[in-house]
Amino acid sequence: MLRRRPPRSASADDLLTTLGRLTAQAREGAERQQARVELAEALQREMLPATLPEVPGLRAAATYAPARHGLDIGGDWYDGFPLPDGSLAFCIGDVQGHDVEAAAFMGQIRIGLRAVAPHAADPGEVLSRANDLLLSVAVGLFATCTFLRFDPATWELTSARAGHVPAIWATTDGRHGVVEDEGGLPLGIVPGETYPVTRRRLTTAGSFVLLTDGVVEGPSFAIETGLAQVTRLVAERAGDDPAAVAAEVMNIAECTGHTDDAAVIVLSFDAADRAG
């Protein structure tokens, strides 16, 4: 005798309905997240400069690598622009957080630095003014940053650092190292913060490298290991084509196992007495 399968219970129907609704919501959530990622990527592409300024005897290049997955887009940035007095400004930074909010905040920082730099006496004052400006808009995010000013009249490089990864330098006479200058807190944390300024006259040809922590730190690398690897590379390529050096530095980021985005600026310079 054949037995009839009992009719599906109401609870089973409810379960299938609920699963269907949750699946649809998950799909909609994923689509919304993808839209946010694409917007953040578009914002970042528009905000990173296509070229960096140069003068005879000083060449500059930069490169950027996006995060390995879309959720981490929008944190790192770089910029370079001429100032009214004939000097050149270069800066690099890393915004707390990711996605659209971080990309938008990155844009505010870039505009803020460009706005205050022509009216500030040195990089320390640039960062101090930018810090107070960012706090006044009360976004609730913060960012690390290094700001450099190069003076082609004196061949002097002045710099200040707001909680950012130290720079790396090397000269063609074999000297090299990690810049251990004193810095201040990241931008957007404490009003009235001051940023010490370091001055270097470029008496020997070489390279000066700014980077973000995505280049030198990750699951496979402690930051000290990453900085040591970049230092060795820059020492071997001191004074070489900055675009080639930047590309090789970025290759190190692939060894860190990082998931964050990463940015590099390389300045390659002649000695002061050979400039021009």
Secondary structure in CASP SS format (residue, H / E / C, confidence):
PFRMAT SS
TARGET T0000
AUTHOR 0000-0000-0000
METHOD secondary structure of the structure
MODEL  1
M C 1.00
L C 1.00
R C 1.00
R C 1.00
R C 1.00
P C 1.00
P C 1.00
R C 1.00
S C 1.00
A H 1.00
S H 1.00
A H 1.00
D H 1.00
D H 1.00
L H 1.00
L H 1.00
T H 1.00
T H 1.00
L H 1.00
G H 1.00
R H 1.00
L H 1.00
T H 1.00
A H 1.00
Q H 1.00
A H 1.00
R H 1.00
E H 1.00
G H 1.00
A H 1.00
E H 1.00
R H 1.00
Q H 1.00
Q H 1.00
A H 1.00
R H 1.00
V H 1.00
E H 1.00
L H 1.00
A H 1.00
E H 1.00
A H 1.00
L H 1.00
Q H 1.00
R H 1.00
E H 1.00
M H 1.00
L C 1.00
P C 1.00
A C 1.00
T C 1.00
L C 1.00
P C 1.00
E C 1.00
V E 1.00
P C 1.00
G C 1.00
L E 1.00
R E 1.00
A E 1.00
A E 1.00
A E 1.00
T E 1.00
Y E 1.00
A E 1.00
P C 1.00
A C 1.00
R C 1.00
H C 1.00
G H 1.00
L H 1.00
D H 1.00
I C 1.00
G C 1.00
G C 1.00
D E 1.00
W E 1.00
Y E 1.00
D E 1.00
G E 1.00
F E 1.00
P E 1.00
L C 1.00
P C 1.00
D C 1.00
G C 1.00
S C 1.00
L E 1.00
A E 1.00
F E 1.00
C E 1.00
I E 1.00
G E 1.00
D E 1.00
V E 1.00
Q C 1.00
G C 1.00
H C 1.00
D H 1.00
V H 1.00
E H 1.00
A H 1.00
A H 1.00
A H 1.00
F H 1.00
M H 1.00
G H 1.00
Q H 1.00
I H 1.00
R H 1.00
I H 1.00
G H 1.00
L H 1.00
R H 1.00
A H 1.00
V H 1.00
A H 1.00
P H 1.00
H H 1.00
A C 1.00
A C 1.00
D C 1.00
P H 1.00
G H 1.00
E H 1.00
V H 1.00
L H 1.00
S H 1.00
R H 1.00
A H 1.00
N H 1.00
D H 1.00
L H 1.00
L H 1.00
L H 1.00
S H 1.00
V C 1.00
A C 1.00
V C 1.00
G C 1.00
L C 1.00
F C 1.00
A E 1.00
T E 1.00
C E 1.00
T E 1.00
F E 1.00
L E 1.00
R E 1.00
F E 1.00
D E 1.00
P C 1.00
A C 1.00
T C 1.00
W C 1.00
E E 1.00
L E 1.00
T E 1.00
S E 1.00
A E 1.00
R E 1.00
A E 1.00
G C 1.00
H C 1.00
V C 1.00
P C 1.00
A C 1.00
I E 1.00
W E 1.00
A E 1.00
T E 1.00
T C 1.00
D C 1.00
G C 1.00
R C 1.00
H E 1.00
G E 1.00
V E 1.00
V C 1.00
E C 1.00
D C 1.00
E C 1.00
G C 1.00
G E 1.00
L C 1.00
P C 1.00
L E 1.00
G C 1.00
I C 1.00
V C 1.00
P C 1.00
G C 1.00
E C 1.00
T C 1.00
Y C 1.00
P C 1.00
V C 1.00
T E 1.00
R E 1.00
R E 1.00
R E 1.00
L C 1.00
T C 1.00
T C 1.00
A C 1.00
G E 1.00
S E 1.00
F E 1.00
V E 1.00
L E 1.00
L E 1.00
T C 1.00
D H 1.00
G H 1.00
V H 1.00
V H 1.00
E C 1.00
G E 1.00
P C 1.00
S C 1.00
F E 1.00
A C 1.00
I H 1.00
E H 1.00
T H 1.00
G H 1.00
L H 1.00
A H 1.00
Q H 1.00
V H 1.00
T H 1.00
R H 1.00
L H 1.00
V H 1.00
A H 1.00
E H 1.00
R C 1.00
A C 1.00
G C 1.00
D C 1.00
D C 1.00
P H 1.00
A H 1.00
A H 1.00
V H 1.00
A H 1.00
A H 1.00
E H 1.00
V H 1.00
M H 1.00
N H 1.00
I H 1.00
A H 1.00
E C 1.00
C C 1.00
T C 1.00
G C 1.00
H C 1.00
T C 1.00
D C 1.00
D C 1.00
A E 1.00
A E 1.00
V E 1.00
I E 1.00
V E 1.00
L E 1.00
S E 1.00
F E 1.00
D C 1.00
A C 1.00
A H 1.00
D H 1.00
R H 1.00
A C 1.00
G C 1.00
END
